[in-house]
Amino acid sequence: MMEYDPTRPKWVQIADVIRERIATGEYPPRHRISEMQMEEEFGVARITVRKATAALRDEGLITTAHGMGSFVTDRGATDASR
């Protein structure tokens, strides 16, 4: 489990980790971002995960399809690496 900086919201720190994984190619375009896996990996509630994914969606790094989940966008993969 991740060690959190108590001066920053957990969702911001989780978004930073996912953003870095997209930038390095660990999460390539069309890679599925699972909220359930994030809950388990980071030891946080679903609402915290949803705040992180909302931030990444606002940045254009991921897209969410109702009933299918969230996926890294083609644009996200190139934008995050800049």
Residue frames relative to the residue before (quaternion, step in Angstrom):
aa qw qx qy qz dx dy dz
M 1.0000 0.0000 0.0000 0.0000 0.00 0.00 0.00
M 0.5530 -0.6421 0.4450 0.2895 3.51 -1.16 0.76
E 0.3281 -0.7007 0.5908 0.2285 3.54 -1.14 0.66
Y 0.2593 -0.8175 0.5032 0.1061 3.55 -0.58 1.18
D 0.4369 -0.6303 0.5795 0.2757 3.51 -1.27 0.63
P 0.3678 -0.7740 0.4662 0.2197 3.62 -0.49 1.12
T 0.6343 0.5463 -0.3338 0.4334 3.61 1.24 -0.20
R 0.7293 0.3463 -0.2147 0.5496 3.59 1.31 -0.11
P 0.5597 -0.6042 0.4326 0.3668 3.62 -1.01 0.71
K 0.5701 -0.6140 0.4227 0.3454 3.57 -1.02 0.80
W 0.6499 0.5337 -0.3426 0.4190 3.61 0.90 -0.83
V 0.6143 0.5372 -0.3448 0.4639 3.60 1.10 -0.66
Q 0.6748 0.4953 -0.2918 0.4629 3.57 0.95 -0.89
I 0.6351 0.5109 -0.3247 0.4798 3.58 1.07 -0.73
A 0.6320 0.5201 -0.3293 0.4708 3.59 0.98 -0.82
D 0.6199 0.5441 -0.3386 0.4528 3.60 1.04 -0.75
V 0.6531 0.5127 -0.3071 0.4650 3.59 0.96 -0.88
I 0.6792 0.4765 -0.2931 0.4751 3.60 0.86 -0.94
R 0.6170 0.5439 -0.3346 0.4599 3.59 1.00 -0.82
E 0.6605 0.5032 -0.2982 0.4708 3.59 0.96 -0.88
R 0.6491 0.5118 -0.3154 0.4660 3.59 0.99 -0.81
I 0.6276 0.5060 -0.3326 0.4894 3.58 1.08 -0.65
A 0.6661 0.5281 -0.2996 0.4332 3.58 0.90 -0.97
T 0.7248 0.4370 -0.2481 0.4712 3.60 0.97 -0.82
G 0.5254 -0.6432 0.4091 0.3781 3.58 1.27 -0.22
E 0.3935 0.7014 -0.4946 0.3293 3.59 1.26 0.08
Y 0.7312 0.2064 -0.1336 0.6363 3.57 1.20 -0.71
P 0.1518 -0.8277 0.5357 0.0705 3.62 -0.03 1.26
P 0.7166 -0.4003 0.3167 0.4753 3.61 -1.26 0.09
R 0.8276 0.1971 -0.2077 0.4828 3.54 -1.12 0.92
H 0.4039 0.6861 -0.4939 0.3496 3.61 1.26 0.24
R 0.3913 -0.7279 0.5151 0.2275 3.60 -0.87 0.95
I 0.2258 -0.7460 0.6172 0.1074 3.54 -0.92 1.02
S 0.1612 -0.8239 0.5402 0.0579 3.59 -0.35 1.24
E 0.4093 -0.7108 0.5182 0.2423 3.57 -0.70 1.09
M 0.6391 0.5356 -0.3321 0.4409 3.58 0.98 -0.81
Q 0.6630 0.4918 -0.3034 0.4759 3.59 0.94 -0.86
M 0.6384 0.5208 -0.3278 0.4624 3.59 1.03 -0.76
E 0.6034 0.5532 -0.3491 0.4562 3.59 1.01 -0.79
E 0.6956 0.4741 -0.2644 0.4705 3.55 0.88 -1.01
E 0.6885 0.5007 -0.2921 0.4358 3.59 0.81 -1.00
F 0.7896 0.3332 -0.1620 0.4892 3.57 0.86 -0.97
G 0.3860 -0.7626 0.4512 0.2565 3.59 1.28 -0.10
V 0.5260 0.6190 -0.4083 0.4166 3.55 1.00 0.88
A 0.6099 -0.5509 0.4310 0.3726 3.56 -1.34 0.22
R 0.6731 -0.5094 0.3605 0.3968 3.56 -1.26 0.47
I 0.6276 0.5509 -0.3461 0.4276 3.62 0.96 -0.78
T 0.6311 0.5245 -0.3263 0.4691 3.59 1.07 -0.72
V 0.6383 0.5133 -0.3089 0.4835 3.57 1.01 -0.87
R 0.6704 0.5104 -0.3054 0.4436 3.58 0.92 -0.88
K 0.6123 0.5254 -0.3533 0.4736 3.60 1.07 -0.61
A 0.6493 0.5129 -0.3133 0.4659 3.59 0.99 -0.83
T 0.6912 0.4623 -0.2947 0.4708 3.60 0.86 -0.90
A 0.6010 0.5497 -0.3654 0.4506 3.62 1.07 -0.63
A 0.6441 0.5155 -0.3217 0.4646 3.59 0.97 -0.83
L 0.6722 0.4893 -0.2943 0.4713 3.59 0.92 -0.89
R 0.6220 0.5254 -0.3308 0.4771 3.58 1.09 -0.71
D 0.6421 0.5260 -0.3152 0.4601 3.60 0.98 -0.86
E 0.6802 0.4729 -0.2756 0.4876 3.59 1.13 -0.65
G 0.4916 -0.6789 0.4189 0.3493 3.59 1.26 -0.19
L 0.4704 0.6954 -0.4339 0.3269 3.60 1.25 0.24
I 0.7807 0.1182 -0.0790 0.6086 3.57 1.19 -0.56
T 0.1968 -0.7335 0.6327 0.1517 3.52 -1.34 0.30
T 0.2255 -0.7771 0.5743 0.1239 3.56 -1.11 0.64
A 0.1470 -0.7662 0.6227 0.0598 3.54 -0.91 1.02
H 0.4933 -0.6851 0.4507 0.2901 3.57 -0.65 1.13
G 0.8281 0.1899 -0.1694 0.4995 3.54 -0.82 1.03
M 0.7182 0.4186 -0.2480 0.4975 3.57 1.26 -0.17
G 0.5435 -0.6150 0.4084 0.3994 3.59 1.06 -0.68
S 0.5584 -0.5821 0.4754 0.3513 3.52 -1.36 -0.26
F 0.0922 -0.8023 0.5897 -0.0003 3.54 -1.05 0.86
V 0.5290 -0.5975 0.4948 0.3440 3.56 -1.18 0.63
T 0.3577 -0.7315 0.5395 0.2140 3.56 -0.90 0.92
D 0.6097 -0.5187 0.4306 0.4170 3.58 -1.24 0.35
R 0.6575 0.5069 -0.2981 0.4711 3.57 0.98 -0.87
G 0.6238 0.5674 -0.3354 0.4200 3.57 1.01 -0.84
A 0.6491 0.5350 -0.3165 0.4384 3.54 0.96 -0.86
T 0.7158 0.4137 -0.2680 0.4947 3.60 0.99 -0.73
D 0.6489 0.5287 -0.3264 0.4392 3.63 0.99 -0.74
A 0.6744 0.5158 -0.3064 0.4304 3.58 0.91 -0.88
S 0.6821 0.5071 -0.2928 0.4380 3.58 1.11 -0.58
R 0.5374 0.6386 -0.3996 0.3790 3.59 1.27 -0.09
